[in-house]
Amino acid sequence: MIFRELEELDIPYIVCLATIQVTEAIDMHSYDYFIAIKTNDFKRLNYVDRKGFRATHSNSIDTFERNLLGSEIRYFNRNKSKFTKVMHNNYGKIYEMNNKPFKK
């Protein structure tokens, strides 16, 4: 599970929930869950844990992102108290680990 590997290596990360809305006329939505880490930290992961990550660039930060698996989504939802919500808007939510800021 990616959370264990990141925590063992002391790598800060964010969990993003991107809102997916069917149409504006119908108030139905779901979330796409993914995790993001900084490029320098990505290089510290072992080969197996790098699988599924893709390079991205946003807000002047180079990151690697990967969709969360069902078991990882359940882990995140069960352990939400370990995270702080740092952003919430129409596009989704972003959480970072308590006491481990992503941007530092």
C-alpha positions as CSV (number, residue, x, y, z in Angstrom):
1,M,0.0,0.0,0.0
2,I,1.4,3.3,-1.1
3,F,0.6,5.1,2.2
4,R,2.9,2.8,4.2
5,E,5.8,3.2,1.8
6,L,5.5,7.0,1.9
7,E,5.2,7.1,5.6
8,E,8.2,4.7,6.1
9,L,10.3,6.9,3.9
10,D,9.0,10.1,5.6
11,I,7.8,11.5,2.2
12,P,5.2,14.3,2.4
13,Y,2.2,13.8,0.1
14,I,-1.2,15.1,-0.6
15,V,-4.4,13.2,-1.2
16,C,-6.7,14.9,-3.8
17,L,-10.3,14.3,-4.3
18,A,-11.3,15.7,-7.7
19,T,-15.0,16.3,-8.1
20,I,-16.7,14.6,-11.0
21,Q,-20.1,16.1,-11.9
22,V,-22.4,14.5,-14.4
23,T,-23.9,17.8,-15.5
24,E,-24.6,21.1,-13.9
25,A,-28.3,20.6,-14.2
26,I,-28.2,17.4,-12.1
27,D,-26.6,17.7,-8.7
28,M,-24.9,14.3,-8.9
29,H,-21.2,14.0,-8.3
30,S,-18.5,11.5,-7.3
31,Y,-14.8,11.8,-6.5
32,D,-11.6,10.7,-8.3
33,Y,-9.0,10.0,-5.6
34,F,-5.3,10.4,-6.3
35,I,-2.1,11.0,-4.4
36,A,0.7,13.5,-5.3
37,I,4.3,13.6,-4.3
38,K,7.1,16.0,-5.3
39,T,9.5,14.9,-8.0
40,N,12.5,14.7,-5.7
41,D,10.6,12.4,-3.4
42,F,9.4,10.2,-6.3
43,K,13.1,9.3,-6.9
44,R,13.3,7.8,-3.4
45,L,10.5,5.2,-4.0
46,N,11.5,1.7,-5.0
47,Y,10.7,0.5,-8.5
48,V,7.5,-1.4,-7.5
49,D,6.0,1.6,-5.8
50,R,6.7,3.9,-8.7
51,K,4.2,1.9,-10.8
52,G,1.2,4.0,-12.0
53,F,2.7,7.4,-11.2
54,R,2.7,10.1,-13.9
55,A,4.6,13.4,-14.0
56,T,2.5,16.5,-13.7
57,H,3.1,20.2,-13.3
58,S,0.8,22.7,-11.5
59,N,1.2,25.9,-9.5
60,S,4.9,25.9,-10.1
61,I,5.4,22.5,-8.4
62,D,6.6,19.5,-10.3
63,T,4.9,16.4,-8.9
64,F,4.1,12.8,-9.6
65,E,0.5,11.6,-9.3
66,R,-1.2,8.3,-9.1
67,N,-4.8,7.2,-8.8
68,L,-5.6,5.4,-5.5
69,L,-6.8,1.8,-5.5
70,G,-10.0,0.9,-3.8
71,S,-8.2,-0.5,-0.7
72,E,-6.2,2.8,-0.5
73,I,-9.3,4.9,-0.7
74,R,-10.9,2.9,2.1
75,Y,-7.7,3.3,4.2
76,F,-7.7,7.1,3.6
77,N,-11.4,7.4,4.5
78,R,-10.9,5.3,7.7
79,N,-7.8,7.4,8.7
80,K,-9.0,10.9,7.8
81,S,-8.1,12.1,11.3
82,K,-4.4,11.8,10.3
83,F,-5.0,14.4,7.6
84,T,-5.8,18.1,7.4
85,K,-8.0,19.5,4.7
86,V,-6.0,22.3,3.1
87,M,-8.3,23.2,0.2
88,H,-12.0,22.7,-0.6
89,N,-13.7,24.3,-3.6
90,N,-16.0,23.3,-6.6
91,Y,-13.2,21.3,-8.1
92,G,-12.5,19.1,-5.1
93,K,-10.6,18.8,-1.9
94,I,-6.9,18.4,-0.9
95,Y,-5.6,16.8,2.3
96,E,-2.1,16.7,3.6
97,M,-0.7,14.7,6.5
98,N,-1.0,16.3,9.9
99,N,2.4,17.8,11.0
100,K,3.9,17.1,7.5
101,P,3.2,20.0,5.2
102,F,3.5,19.2,1.5
103,K,4.8,22.6,0.4
104,K,7.8,22.9,2.8
